[in-house]
Amino acid sequence: MTFRHLERKYIELQEAVRNVPGGVGCANDPTLFFPEDLVGSYHDRKDVITQAKAICAECPVKLRCFDYALSAHMVGIWGGTTAEERQKLRG
C-alpha cells in the first residue's frame, strides 16, 4: 500500500465524518479511543475499550474507519476494533 493510497483513504474518511449530521461519537471524547495511553488497571482499560466500541457500533462511518486503520496500522480504537484485533486480522 502506497502513501498516496493511505492519504486518499484518510481524506475519504474525513469527508465521510464531516458529512455525518450531528458529528461522530469519537469527536466528543477522542481520548476514550486511545486506551493505550491510560495509566491504570487492566479492568480500567477494558471498560474504556468497551465504551469506545459501543460508540463505534452506532457510527455510520465505522467501516471506512476500520478500513483506514487496518491499512495504516493505527493505534487506538478505530472502526470498533483495537490495534491488537486488527493485527490478528492482518495475520
Secondary structure, DSSP 8 states (H G I E B T S, - for coil): --HHHHHHHHHHHHHHHHTSTT--GGGT-GGGG-GGG--S-HHHHHHHHHHHHHHHHT-TTHHHHHHHHHHHT--S-BTTB-HHHHHHHH-
